[in-house]
Amino acid sequence: MTEQLRLMAVHAHPDDESSKGAATMASYVARGVDVLVATCTGGERGSVLNPKLQGDTWIEENIHEVRAKEMDAARAILGVKQAWLGFVDSGLPEGDPLPPLPEGCFALQPLETTVEALVRLIREFRPHVMTTYDENGGYPHPDHIMTHTVSMAAFEAAGDPDAYPAAGDPWQPLKLYYNQGISLDRIKALDAAMKERGLESPYAEWIARWDESDRKPREITTKVPCGDFFEVRDRALLAHATQIDPEGPWFRIPLEIQRAVWPTEDYELARSLVDTSLPEDDLFAGITADVVHV
């Protein structure tokens, strides 16, 4: 059945696909699943986070083109397809009080516009499974929260022949998941493993901030084994050179420790139109030959 199966991962910016569920996607590609990343914005307002590239005037003046080329490189590494929804990055507002979002940005677009764009892509690609962010966006970036809102509405509308009739023939995805790859349990397990081996963990301050917050744990329903693809994930992440410091905390946990301690990427099942038994180890659990409409 794998030649029929299709997975769509909906993300806010280029680089999100490589930091959230990248090893999962690469593992499914290796099994013959057709995988498409839907990128809502071009990441135009993202800061240059790699200190080695900060202050480069050409990069700052051509950030849209630079980030598009980085996305092409990451896409090739992961072996996935990729499509731009064409909206403009909203940026991450900072300050007290927060400044207004820039006119015309993704987070301020009318829902009928953004949802129709994703519905059109769903109907073209016809995914059986979708992944996106939870209602908090994973973290409260306005584009991540908007991505959640648009994904949920598009999942419901794509199979409705009366919704967005100009956006193609109806297609109903069967399952939708929230990315939950950065859980407190995972971080604490990796932190403990580093300390047990006499190594410095990058997570002490992170855990302290989490413990002091009122952030509630999410329900992890699905753990996809994909440790063999962590190296592919990291290469894809490094392809987003303006966003990722190769000496930063993303890469301080040796892969052998990650594979030994937490060899999965984790998800929360948010919608399912098929019967499945929780917990799962496969995003396509319950999608059998008799329910796949090719």
C-alpha positions in Angstrom: 0.0 0.0 0.0 2.9 2.4 0.6 3.0 3.5 -3.1 -0.5 4.9 -2.5 0.0 6.6 0.8 0.6 10.3 1.0 1.6 12.6 3.9 1.3 16.4 4.0 3.2 18.4 6.7 2.0 21.9 7.0 4.5 24.4 8.4 4.7 28.2 8.9 8.2 29.0 7.7 11.1 27.4 5.8 13.2 25.5 8.4 10.2 24.5 10.5 9.9 21.3 8.4 13.5 20.4 9.4 13.1 21.0 13.1 9.7 19.3 13.5 9.1 15.9 12.1 12.0 15.8 9.6 13.2 12.3 10.6 9.6 11.0 10.4 9.2 12.4 6.9 12.6 10.9 5.7 11.7 7.5 7.2 8.4 7.5 5.3 10.0 8.6 2.1 12.4 5.6 2.5 9.3 3.3 2.8 7.9 4.7 -0.5 5.4 7.2 1.0 4.8 10.4 -1.0 5.5 13.3 1.3 4.7 17.0 0.7 5.7 19.9 2.9 3.3 22.9 2.6 5.2 26.0 3.7 2.8 28.9 4.5 5.2 31.8 4.3 8.6 32.6 2.8 10.2 33.4 6.1 11.0 36.9 4.9 10.9 38.5 8.4 12.9 35.8 10.2 16.1 37.1 11.8 19.5 35.7 10.8 20.2 33.5 13.8 23.5 32.0 12.7 26.1 34.4 14.3 28.6 33.6 11.4 26.2 35.1 8.9 24.9 38.0 10.9 25.7 41.4 9.5 25.9 40.2 5.9 24.2 42.9 4.0 23.6 40.8 0.9 21.8 38.2 2.9 19.7 40.7 4.7 18.7 42.4 1.5 17.9 39.1 -0.3 16.6 37.1 2.6 13.5 35.8 0.7 15.7 34.4 -2.1 18.2 33.0 0.4 15.6 31.2 2.5 14.0 29.8 -0.7 17.4 28.3 -1.7 17.9 26.9 1.8 14.4 25.3 1.5 15.4 23.7 -1.8 18.5 22.2 -0.2 16.6 20.9 2.8 13.9 19.4 0.6 16.4 17.5 -1.5 18.1 16.1 1.7 14.8 14.9 3.1 13.6 13.6 -0.3 10.2 15.3 0.1 8.2 17.5 -2.2 7.5 21.1 -1.2 5.0 23.8 -2.1 4.7 27.4 -1.0 1.3 28.8 -0.1 2.7 32.2 -0.9 1.9 34.3 2.2 4.2 36.8 3.8 6.0 36.1 7.1 4.4 38.0 10.0 7.5 38.3 12.1 7.7 37.7 15.8 6.5 40.9 17.6 8.7 41.9 20.5 8.3 44.6 23.1 5.9 45.7 25.8 3.3 46.5 24.6 3.7 44.3 21.5 3.7 46.3 18.2 1.0 45.6 15.7 1.6 43.0 13.0 2.7 44.3 9.6 -0.1 44.9 7.1 -0.6 42.1 4.6 1.2 39.5 6.6 0.0 35.8 6.9 -1.5 36.2 10.4 -3.7 39.0 9.3 -5.0 37.5 6.1 -8.7 36.6 5.9 -9.3 33.0 6.8 -11.3 32.4 3.6 -8.1 33.3 1.6 -5.6 31.2 3.6 -7.9 28.2 4.0 -8.8 28.2 0.4 -5.1 28.1 -0.5 -4.4 25.1 1.7 -7.6 23.4 0.6 -6.5 23.7 -3.1 -3.2 22.1 -2.2 -4.8 19.3 -0.3 -7.1 18.6 -3.2 -4.2 18.5 -5.6 -1.9 16.3 -3.5 -4.7 14.2 -1.8 -2.9 13.3 1.5 -4.2 10.6 3.7 -2.5 12.1 6.7 -1.7 15.7 7.7 0.6 17.1 10.4 0.5 20.6 11.8 0.8 22.5 15.1 -1.4 22.5 18.1 -3.5 25.5 19.1 -0.5 27.1 20.8 1.5 26.9 17.6 4.2 24.9 19.4 5.3 28.3 20.6 3.2 31.5 20.3 4.5 32.8 17.0 1.6 34.4 15.1 2.3 32.4 12.0 2.4 29.1 13.9 -0.9 29.9 15.5 -2.4 30.9 12.1 -1.0 27.7 10.6 -2.9 25.7 13.2 -6.1 27.6 12.5 -5.8 27.2 8.7 -4.8 23.5 8.9 -7.8 22.6 11.1 -10.2 24.5 8.9 -8.7 23.1 5.6 -8.9 19.5 7.0 -12.6 19.9 7.6 -13.3 21.8 4.3 -11.2 19.8 1.8 -13.7 17.0 1.6 -16.8 19.2 1.4 -18.0 19.7 -2.2 -19.8 22.9 -1.1 -16.7 24.4 0.4 -14.4 26.3 -2.0 -15.8 24.7 -5.1 -13.3 26.5 -7.3 -10.4 24.9 -5.4 -10.6 21.5 -7.1 -12.4 18.2 -6.6 -13.1 17.3 -2.9 -10.6 15.1 -1.0 -10.9 14.2 2.6 -7.7 13.4 4.6 -8.2 10.7 7.1 -6.0 11.7 10.0 -4.5 14.9 11.4 -1.7 15.1 14.0 0.0 17.9 16.0 3.8 17.8 16.1 4.9 17.3 19.7 8.6 16.6 19.3 9.8 18.9 22.1 8.1 17.4 25.1 9.3 17.9 28.7 9.7 14.1 29.1 12.0 13.9 26.1 14.1 16.8 27.2 14.4 15.5 30.7 15.4 12.0 29.5 18.1 13.5 27.2 19.3 15.8 30.0 19.6 12.8 32.4 21.4 10.7 29.8 24.0 13.4 29.2 24.6 13.9 33.0 24.9 10.1 33.5 27.7 10.0 30.9 29.5 12.9 32.5 28.6 15.3 29.7 27.3 18.8 29.9 23.6 19.1 29.0 22.3 22.1 27.1 18.9 21.8 28.8 19.2 22.9 32.4 17.9 26.4 31.9 15.3 25.2 29.4 13.9 22.7 32.0 14.0 25.4 34.7 11.9 27.8 32.6 9.4 25.0 31.7 9.1 24.0 35.4 8.4 27.6 36.3 5.8 28.1 33.6 2.1 27.0 33.6 2.6 25.0 30.4 0.7 21.8 30.6 2.0 18.5 29.1 0.4 17.4 25.9 -0.9 13.9 25.3 1.5 12.0 23.1 -0.5 9.4 21.2 1.9 8.4 18.5 5.7 7.7 18.6 7.2 7.1 15.2 10.5 5.2 15.3 12.9 7.1 13.1 16.3 7.2 14.9 18.0 5.9 11.8 17.1 9.2 10.1 18.3 11.6 12.8 21.4 12.3 10.8 19.3 13.2 7.7 17.2 15.5 9.9 20.3 17.3 11.1 21.7 17.8 7.6 18.3 19.2 6.5 18.3 21.6 9.5 21.9 22.7 8.7 20.8 23.5 5.2 18.9 26.4 6.7 22.2 28.1 7.3 20.8 31.6 8.1 18.5 30.1 10.9 20.7 27.5 12.5 24.0 27.8 14.4 25.9 24.6 13.7 27.5 25.0 17.2 24.1 25.6 18.8 22.1 23.5 21.3 20.3 21.5 18.5 23.5 19.5 17.9 25.0 19.1 21.4 23.4 15.7 22.1 25.3 13.0 20.3 23.2 11.0 17.9 24.0 7.7 19.6 22.6 9.1 22.8 19.4 10.4 21.1 18.9 7.0 19.4 19.4 5.1 22.7 17.3 7.3 24.8 14.5 8.6 22.6 14.6 7.1 19.1 11.2 8.4 18.0 9.4 11.6 16.9 6.2 12.2 18.8 2.7 13.3 17.8 -0.7 14.0 19.2 -3.6 12.6 17.2 -6.1 15.5 16.8 -8.5 14.1 14.2 -9.2 10.6 12.9 -11.8 9.4 10.5 -10.6 5.8 10.8 -10.5 3.4 13.8 -7.1 3.2 15.4 -5.8 1.9 18.7 -3.8 4.2 20.9 -0.9 4.5 21.5 0.4 4.2 17.9 3.8 3.9 16.2 2.6 4.8 12.7 0.9 7.9 11.4 -0.9 5.7 9.0 -2.3 3.3 11.6 -5.9 2.3 10.8 -5.6 3.4 7.2 -6.1 0.1 5.5 -6.6 -0.8 1.9 -10.4 -0.7 2.2 -10.5 2.9 3.4 -7.8 4.3 1.1 -9.6 6.2 -1.8 -6.8 6.4 -4.3 
